[in-house]
Amino acid sequence: MMETTLVALQDIMLEKILDEGGQKILLSEFSKIMQQGFAYLPAGVCVSSMGRPVSYEQAVAWKVLNDDDSNHCLAFMFMNWSFV
């Protein structure tokens, strides 16, 4: 869905994928992600790294830890997605 290479994946900014509504939802769930480790996000529309709109039924966001258990990044999985 993200239309990118593994090398370029680390350079993708969150603002480039999630629209304003998706960013607001993520911010409202951010403390839950940090405490619980993950959160389910409702259906929405995002943008692929190539700029193509994508709709999805649900997303999961979870925190990724380093070897020393410190926070490294967030990961996302978009379920039942399709190009709009």
Secondary structure, DSSP 8 states (H G I E B T S, - for coil): -----HHHHTT--HHHHB-HHHHHHHHHHHHHHHHHSEEEE-SEEEE-TTS-EEEESEEEEEEEE-TTS-EEEEEEEEES-EE-
